Amino acid sequence: MKQKISILGIGGGGQNIVDYLYQNNQHNNLNFTVINSDEQVLELAKTPNKYLLTDKLYPKFIYTIFKFFNKKPSLGCGGNVEKGKALALLHKNKFQKLIAKSDIVVLISTFGGGCGTGATPVFAETLKQANIKTIAIVITPFNWDKLERKRIASDGIETLKPFVNKLIVLDNQALINELPLDISLKEAWNDINKKIADKFYDE
């Protein structure tokens, strides 16, 4: 019997990567979910399983009211790591139900922003407490990103390390340096996602 593997994309970058993995998946034991604090971005996800990190745990009918008035209950963390952490803690019990039947969980996120960097270590700690094998794939910022984003990413990786069985850190800059100079922006992002997907399936 194959192990059940859950692939979770956390934050905007993680969502994009998991969307690519979902659309190109050829394995029937993989379950894909994207988790984001920005509902506008989450709605664009190609992955059917979507989980919204909101500031408050609204009853379901409240979401219907929000949609009726075209309002969004959550518009992201604005780069605030502490907010990402707080949202993950708020949703900890629901997250436990989300991964309850998993044998292995893979957390995928780009670090340097608020949601991915803040929420991923919290979810990893929850998985460790549940004794579920956890692999984290973290993508670090480009060279042109602000030094603050790089510091945030570095600190986030150190926070994450104690809670995972395996940590794979990929450098966005190294990935893009392998691309031809005349490639379009859309092609570049697709190619980067493909490289990350290839590394995931190689593992």
Secondary structure, DSSP 8 states (H G I E B T S, - for coil): ----EEEEEEHHHHHHHHHHHHHT---TTEEEEEEESBHHHHTT-SSS-EEE--SS---HHHHHHHHHTT--S-B--TT-HHHHHHHHHHTHHHHHHHTTT-SEEEEEEE-SSSHHHHHHHHHHHHHHHTT-EEEEEEEE--TTS-HHHHHHHHHHHHHHGGG-SEEEEEEHHHHHHTS-TT--HHHHHHHHHHHHHHHHHH-
